Amino acid sequence: MLRRSRPSIAEAKRRSYAREARKYDQDMDFWERKLFGPEHRRWGCSRAVGDTLEVAIGTGLNLPHYPIDVRLTGIDLTPEMLDVAETRARSLGRDIDLREADAHDLPFARASFDTVICTYAMCSVLDEVKVIGEMDRVLRPGGGLILVDHVRSTVKPLFWLQRIYEFIPSRTKGEYMTRRPALHVVAAGFEIEESDRLGAGVIERLLARKP
Ligand SMILES: C[S@@+](CC[C@H](N)C(=O)[O-])C[C@H]1O[C@@H](n2cnc3c(N)ncnc32)[C@H](O)[C@@H]1O
């Protein structure tokens, strides 16, 4: 089995999302209606306050759900995804600072944000521990980290199906279905304020506080 090196996985990921950008919203709509549940974006975004960074913002599907008074910055690896996000922000009349950047090396100073949020993308970054470390670095003390993602199921047969399903994409594109970012958030010293496992444990959403 071909196991790609990290730089080549990152490039494959960027190319794959570049190809997917125009139909991403349609595909995601299917998964959210059929499997994940459409309500989690609102759950996550409604907890954002103040200076807010969305990591791996994609096409900006969360933009309609933020409170009007949060000041938004969004980063993503894939310019084609950001183009769609920019169009969406304009059509919503939403002011946002959008930048092409890597979640493993965020281009912001320590303690720049009150909230960091990431939805359906911790399954996609190459090194989730490093990314959580970066989120921690750019958050102000007392700031909130909001994560919504699909994770390993609590139902064993479903978990094994996820393992089989992720076998090739995890090695060629760095896409995972059986991660648990919450464990790394706790290990990084955050305090979990709210958390849920839903849909056979496949969806995990949490609000964690930086001490
Ligand atoms: C499944 S999409 C999720 C998009 C969006 N967060 C959402 O909720 O619809 C994953 C996104 O993560 C981005 N991504 C993957 N690795 C990244 C990285 N290291 N840094 C920044 N963005 C990354 C991809 O470009 C893609 O837009």
PDBQT file of the ligand as one rigid body, heavy atoms in Angstrom, charges set to zero:
ROOT
HETATM    1  C1  LIG A 301     -14.244  18.887   5.078  1.00  0.00    +0.000 C 
HETATM    2  S1  LIG A 301     -13.753  20.521   4.723  1.00  0.00    +0.000 S 
HETATM    3  C2  LIG A 301     -14.540  21.424   6.042  1.00  0.00    +0.000 C 
HETATM    4  C3  LIG A 301     -14.802  22.850   5.665  1.00  0.00    +0.000 C 
HETATM    5  C4  LIG A 301     -15.586  23.673   6.692  1.00  0.00    +0.000 C 
HETATM    6  N1  LIG A 301     -14.877  23.763   7.949  1.00  0.00    +0.000 N 
HETATM    7  C5  LIG A 301     -16.984  23.148   6.917  1.00  0.00    +0.000 C 
HETATM    8  O1  LIG A 301     -17.415  23.028   8.074  1.00  0.00    +0.000 OA
HETATM    9  O2  LIG A 301     -17.684  22.883   5.927  1.00  0.00    +0.000 OA
HETATM   10  C6  LIG A 301     -12.077  20.526   5.220  1.00  0.00    +0.000 C 
HETATM   11  C7  LIG A 301     -11.362  21.838   4.944  1.00  0.00    +0.000 C 
HETATM   12  O3  LIG A 301     -10.133  21.795   5.650  1.00  0.00    +0.000 OA
HETATM   13  C8  LIG A 301      -9.174  22.480   4.868  1.00  0.00    +0.000 C 
HETATM   14  N2  LIG A 301      -7.850  22.063   5.358  1.00  0.00    +0.000 N 
HETATM   15  C9  LIG A 301      -7.330  20.834   5.368  1.00  0.00    +0.000 A 
HETATM   16  N3  LIG A 301      -6.111  20.852   5.930  1.00  0.00    +0.000 NA
HETATM   17  C10 LIG A 301      -5.876  22.143   6.291  1.00  0.00    +0.000 A 
HETATM   18  C11 LIG A 301      -4.787  22.807   6.902  1.00  0.00    +0.000 A 
HETATM   19  N4  LIG A 301      -3.696  22.145   7.286  1.00  0.00    +0.000 N 
HETATM   20  N5  LIG A 301      -4.866  24.118   7.117  1.00  0.00    +0.000 NA
HETATM   21  C12 LIG A 301      -5.974  24.827   6.741  1.00  0.00    +0.000 A 
HETATM   22  N6  LIG A 301      -7.031  24.249   6.148  1.00  0.00    +0.000 NA
HETATM   23  C13 LIG A 301      -6.987  22.918   5.920  1.00  0.00    +0.000 A 
HETATM   24  C14 LIG A 301      -9.499  22.061   3.433  1.00  0.00    +0.000 C 
HETATM   25  O4  LIG A 301      -8.945  22.952   2.487  1.00  0.00    +0.000 OA
HETATM   26  C15 LIG A 301     -11.027  22.106   3.486  1.00  0.00    +0.000 C 
HETATM   27  O5  LIG A 301     -11.505  23.385   3.122  1.00  0.00    +0.000 OA
ENDROOT
TORSDOF 0
